[in-house]
Structure formats: C-alpha cells, structure tokens
Amino acid sequence: MGKKQTVDALVEGGKASAGPPIGSSLGPLKVNIGQVVTQINDMTKDFKGMKVPVKIIVDTETKEFEIKIGTPPATQLIMKEIGLEKGSGEPNINKAGVISFEQVIKVAKMKSSSLIVNNIKSAVKTIVGSCQSAGILIDGKDAIEILKEIDEGKYDSLINSGKTEPDAEKKKKLDELAKELDVKRKQLEKQKAEAKAAAEAAKAASPAAGAPTAVAPAGAGAAPAKKEPAKK
C-alpha cells in the first residue's frame, strides 16, 4: 500500500468535470480522472444546484481512490427542500418562506453526520437556528418560538417518530402561507425601492451640500447717491 494523498474540492451536485479543480489536482497523481468524475456525479446527483464538499483519497502507488462526500450547508438544504432561491437579507423583518417541522427533521438527518451533536434533537435545533438566520418560518412560527417549544418537549414525539414529510392538509396550509409571505416580501422590496428612489431624487434636487454661497460685490444693489448741485 502506497502513500495516501487527499484532494479536497467543492463541486456542484452531479456536475463535476475533468477540468479544474479536480482535473488539475488529480493529473499529477496519474489517477483515472474520468472514473473519479463519474463516481462523484453519481454520489452527488441528489444535491443538484448545490455546492458539495468532496474528498478524493488516492493511493499514490496503486492509483486506487476513495471518494467521501460531505453535505451542502444547512441553509442550502433548507432552501432546496422548500424550493426557495434565496433567504432573507432581513430575517427579523422580512420572512422569505416557510418549512414544516417534519422537513426540518429531514434536513437534520441529512446533516447529522457533519454536525457536532450527539442526538437528533440537537441536530434539529441546529437546523432551526439556520432557519432563523435565513428568515424562514417553521410551521408558520418564528424559529425562536420553535426552539423554546423544543426545549419544553413539545416536539419530542414527532422527532422520535422520524417523520420527514407533512401530511397533505398541513402541506396545503403551508403552501398558502408561503404564497402570502412571497406577496409581502415583494411589497416590502417595492416600498424600499420607491423610498430609495425618492431619497435620491430629493438629494439631486437640493443644492449640493457645502456649496459656496455667492456674495454680492460691495455696494451692489444699492441706489446710486443723489448728486448735489454745485453751489454758485
């Protein structure tokens, strides 16, 4: 058995290629790059559209390789789960979307191997924290409220059940809420854009700050002195 060398890469799920960074890193090791790429794409196909950390461990003597796949960041997994393109830039004001608690459990299971936790409940709390940062409601509630209820044991039975999908009725309600949140988000973005445009227009219409004020020449504007007739 030869010396092991590890190559780390970040690839888009299912779209690894023989080009950089994989090809340029593996080329000097004389490993079959085509086989590596094919295996990576097969192992990451479920993470389409997301960046996935990959470790390629190569035996420099036999040229055999082992591939270890990490998981995308929790926020990416959450947004993929609910079909959201991006989180909120103002999570405490402008909510970006909503996810069910069951789906939070699903993401927690996907990330559990890479989280520094010792049980699924702790993993769930970590994912709830990611929802808070991205401005995503859980079952229509703020993540902070959900964390409190988890600590109170309200979700223990659901977590222990391992259920990862909401029932049809709950899903329908959350879909309706998601549409309402989308309308509110667009309204807030429109209001901000209008306020910004108005502020810029007002600034352009006002005199430049600090511009010097013109000073009239001495005596300017004063009526000319009346000339007295010469005395004889």
C-alpha positions in Angstrom: 0.0 0.0 0.0 1.4 3.3 -1.1 1.2 6.7 0.4 -2.3 8.3 0.6 -2.9 11.8 -0.8 -6.1 13.7 -0.3 -7.6 16.2 -2.8 -10.4 18.4 -1.5 -12.8 20.0 -3.9 -16.2 21.8 -3.9 -18.4 20.8 -6.8 -21.9 21.4 -7.9 -24.0 18.3 -7.3 -24.0 16.0 -10.3 -21.9 18.4 -12.4 -18.3 17.6 -11.5 -15.9 17.7 -14.6 -12.4 16.7 -15.5 -11.5 20.4 -15.6 -10.2 22.5 -12.6 -10.1 22.0 -9.7 -10.4 18.2 -9.9 -8.5 17.6 -13.1 -5.6 19.9 -12.3 -5.3 18.3 -8.8 -5.5 14.7 -9.9 -3.5 15.0 -13.1 0.0 14.7 -11.3 -1.3 11.6 -9.4 -1.9 9.7 -12.6 -5.3 8.5 -11.4 -8.2 7.8 -13.8 -9.9 11.2 -13.7 -12.9 10.0 -15.8 -13.8 7.3 -13.3 -13.4 9.8 -10.4 -15.7 12.3 -12.0 -18.3 9.7 -12.9 -18.4 8.4 -9.3 -18.6 11.9 -7.8 -21.5 12.8 -10.1 -23.4 9.6 -9.2 -22.8 10.2 -5.4 -23.9 13.9 -5.6 -26.8 13.8 -8.0 -29.3 14.3 -5.2 -27.7 17.7 -4.5 -28.3 19.2 -7.9 -27.9 23.0 -7.8 -25.9 23.0 -4.6 -22.2 23.1 -3.8 -21.0 19.8 -2.3 -17.6 19.3 -0.5 -15.7 16.3 -1.8 -12.6 14.4 -0.6 -10.7 12.2 -3.1 -8.2 9.9 -1.3 -5.7 8.5 -3.7 -3.2 5.7 -3.2 -0.2 7.1 -5.0 1.3 3.7 -5.6 -1.7 1.6 -6.8 -3.7 4.6 -8.1 -6.8 3.3 -6.4 -9.0 6.0 -5.0 -11.8 6.5 -2.4 -14.3 9.3 -2.5 -16.0 10.8 0.5 -18.9 13.2 0.0 -19.8 15.9 2.5 -23.2 17.7 2.6 -24.0 21.2 1.4 -24.5 23.9 4.0 -27.7 23.5 6.0 -29.2 26.7 4.6 -28.8 25.4 1.0 -30.5 22.1 2.0 -33.4 24.0 3.7 -34.0 26.2 0.7 -33.8 23.3 -1.7 -36.4 21.4 0.4 -38.9 24.2 0.1 -38.0 25.4 -3.4 -36.6 28.8 -2.3 -34.0 30.6 -4.3 -32.6 32.8 -1.5 -33.0 33.6 2.1 -34.0 36.9 3.6 -31.5 39.8 4.0 -33.6 41.0 6.9 -34.7 37.8 8.7 -36.3 39.6 11.6 -38.4 41.8 9.4 -38.9 40.2 6.0 -39.7 36.4 6.1 -38.5 34.5 3.0 -40.5 31.3 3.3 -41.9 28.6 5.5 -40.9 24.9 6.2 -42.7 22.2 8.1 -41.2 20.7 11.2 -41.1 17.3 9.5 -38.9 18.8 6.8 -36.6 20.2 9.4 -36.2 16.7 10.8 -35.4 15.5 7.2 -32.7 18.2 6.8 -31.3 17.4 10.3 -30.9 13.7 9.4 -29.1 14.7 6.2 -26.7 16.9 8.1 -26.4 14.9 11.3 -23.1 13.2 10.3 -21.4 16.6 9.8 -22.8 18.4 12.8 -21.1 18.4 16.2 -24.1 16.9 18.0 -24.8 13.7 19.8 -28.5 13.2 19.1 -31.2 14.0 16.5 -32.9 16.5 18.8 -29.7 18.6 19.0 -29.4 18.3 15.2 -32.9 19.6 14.7 -32.2 22.6 16.9 -29.2 23.4 14.8 -31.3 23.4 11.6 -33.9 25.5 13.3 -31.2 28.0 14.0 -30.3 28.1 10.3 -34.0 28.7 9.5 -33.9 31.7 11.8 -30.8 33.2 10.1 -32.4 32.8 6.6 -35.8 34.3 7.7 -37.7 31.0 7.3 -40.7 30.2 9.4 -41.3 26.7 10.8 -45.0 25.6 10.8 -45.8 29.3 10.5 -43.9 30.2 13.7 -40.7 32.1 14.2 -37.7 29.9 14.8 -37.1 31.4 18.2 -40.5 30.3 19.4 -39.9 26.8 17.9 -36.6 26.5 19.8 -38.4 27.3 23.0 -41.1 24.7 22.3 -38.4 22.1 21.5 -36.8 22.7 24.9 -40.2 22.3 26.5 -40.6 18.9 24.9 -43.5 19.8 22.7 -41.9 18.1 19.6 -40.3 15.1 21.3 -42.8 12.6 19.9 -42.5 14.0 16.4 -38.7 14.0 16.5 -38.7 10.4 17.8 -41.2 9.3 15.1 -38.6 10.2 12.4 -41.4 11.6 10.2 -39.9 13.7 7.4 -42.9 14.8 5.4 -46.0 16.8 6.5 -49.5 15.4 5.8 -51.5 16.7 2.8 -53.6 19.1 4.9 -50.6 20.7 6.6 -48.7 21.0 3.4 -51.6 22.8 1.7 -51.8 25.3 4.6 -48.0 25.9 4.5 -48.1 26.4 0.7 -50.8 29.0 1.1 -48.7 30.8 3.8 -45.7 30.7 1.5 -47.6 32.5 -1.2 -48.7 35.2 1.3 -45.1 35.6 2.5 -44.0 36.0 -1.1 -46.5 38.8 -1.7 -45.5 40.6 1.5 -41.8 40.2 0.6 -42.4 41.7 -2.9 -44.4 44.6 -1.4 -41.6 45.4 1.1 -39.0 45.3 -1.6 -41.1 47.6 -3.8 -41.6 50.1 -0.9 -37.8 50.1 -0.2 -37.1 50.7 -3.9 -39.6 53.6 -4.0 -38.2 55.1 -0.8 -34.7 54.9 -2.2 -35.6 56.4 -5.5 -37.5 59.3 -3.7 -34.4 59.9 -1.4 -32.1 60.0 -4.4 -34.5 62.4 -6.3 -34.7 64.7 -3.3 -30.9 64.7 -3.0 -30.5 65.5 -6.7 -33.0 68.4 -6.4 -31.4 70.1 -3.4 -28.3 72.4 -3.6 -25.0 70.5 -3.2 -24.0 70.3 0.4 -21.3 72.7 1.3 -21.5 74.6 -2.0 -20.2 78.2 -1.5 -22.8 80.9 -1.5 -22.3 83.8 -3.9 -21.5 87.1 -2.3 -22.6 90.3 -4.0 -19.9 92.9 -4.6 -19.8 95.7 -2.0 -22.5 98.2 -2.8 -24.2 96.1 -5.4 -27.9 96.7 -5.5 -27.7 99.9 -3.6 -29.4 103.0 -5.1 -26.8 105.5 -6.5 -26.1 108.5 -4.4 -28.0 111.6 -5.5 -25.6 114.2 -6.8 -26.0 117.6 -5.1 -26.0 120.7 -7.4 -22.8 122.8 -7.3 -23.1 126.0 -5.2 -22.6 129.2 -7.0 
